[in-house]
Amino acid sequence: MAYRTFRQEYLHMPVVTRAYTTACVLTTAAVQLELITPFQLYFNPELIFKNYQVWRLITNYLFFGPVGFNFLFNMIFLYRYCRMLEEGSFRGRTADFVFMFFFGGLLMTIFGLFVNLVFLGQAFTIMLVYIWSRRNPFVRMNFFGLLIFQAPFLPWILMGFSLLLGNSIIVDLLGIAVGHIYFFLEDVFPNQPGGGRLLKTPSILKVIFDSPEDDPNYNPLPEERPGGFAWGEGQRLGG
């Protein structure tokens, strides 16, 4: 019964969230089983551009370290906020969601050339959290049952938590910076006098990912509650 429940939940996940989280879990499993090593995955510009090991542009986003608290923490937040975005503000706009992945990944890769980071998956998760939090500013968050705050503070709370664990905050700052750039270009600048949309999803992505049969009247799950995890649980003000 538990197996069927997990299988149904897995198949019910939206396609991009399912693909990305599955790739992260499988990559970590392959490292744990010693089928591959982190040295084959990490971001190294010299190996990418001189030795043509272009897979590193992707694999450095798929490995979050060995199985442990840090890995589980990142996976839960990745799953939760990636799914909330895909089922919420990106519902019926899978191509736009994929384009956001490409845009965020490109910016992080460029910034990664200067900040000497070898794995960018955690920064990418923070980017997703930041975009969701700015699009849901009135959601009240309950972090570990200890702190109650509104959603836009969540990325900064996570950065402080990371600092308490002894991790570098450069990763979190990178995710916040890239998330803010996307949010500004997509949600803020188009609504300014003289502004407009600078980010336009390529037609080829729309052909591949967007289904014309999507029901525009579909009522998605509330964006702040896709998975039932208590960490970072949200509730809208007045709700």
C-alpha positions, 0 to 999 in steps of 0.5 A: 500500500505504501509503495502504491501511495508513493508511486501515485504521488510520484506520478502526480508530480508535475513534469519538470519538478519530477524530472529535476528531483529524480535526476538529483536523487539518481545522481546522488545514488550513483555517487553513493554506489561509487558508480561515479565520483563528485570529481566527474560532476563539479563545475570546472570552467577549464575542463568544460571549455578546454577539455569539452566536458560540457556535461559539467554544466548540468551535473553540477546542479544535480549533486547536493553532497552525500546522503545526510541532513544537508541532502534531505534538507535541500531535497525537501525544499527543492521538491516543495518550492519547485512544485509550488511554482510549477503548479501555481504561477506557472500552471499551464506554462511549462515552457516558461518554467523551463525557460526560467530554469535555463535563464537561472542556470545560465546566470548562475554559471556566469556568476560561478566563473567568478565566485569559485563554486563547484556545485550550484544546486543549492543556489538554484534551490534558493532561487526557486524559493526566492521567486515563489516568496516574492510571488506570494508576499502575504503568505505567513511561514512557520519555520520548524515551529520556531519562527513565524514570518511572511514569505519574502523573508524565507530566503534570508531565514534559510541563509541565516540557518545555513550560516548557523550550520557553518556553510558559506552564505555565498551560495545563498546570496547567489541564489537570491541575486539570480532569483531577484534578477528574474523576478524583476525582469519578469514581474516588476519591470513590465509593469513600470512606465515604459517597461516591457517584457525582456524575457520571452520564451523561445517558440521551440520550447512552447512547441515542445512543452506547452499543450494546447489541450490544457484546461484554462479553467483548471483549479490548481492546488493552492501554491503554498501547500503542495506536499504536506511538509511542516518545514516552511509551511505557509498560510495566507494572511486572513485565511 
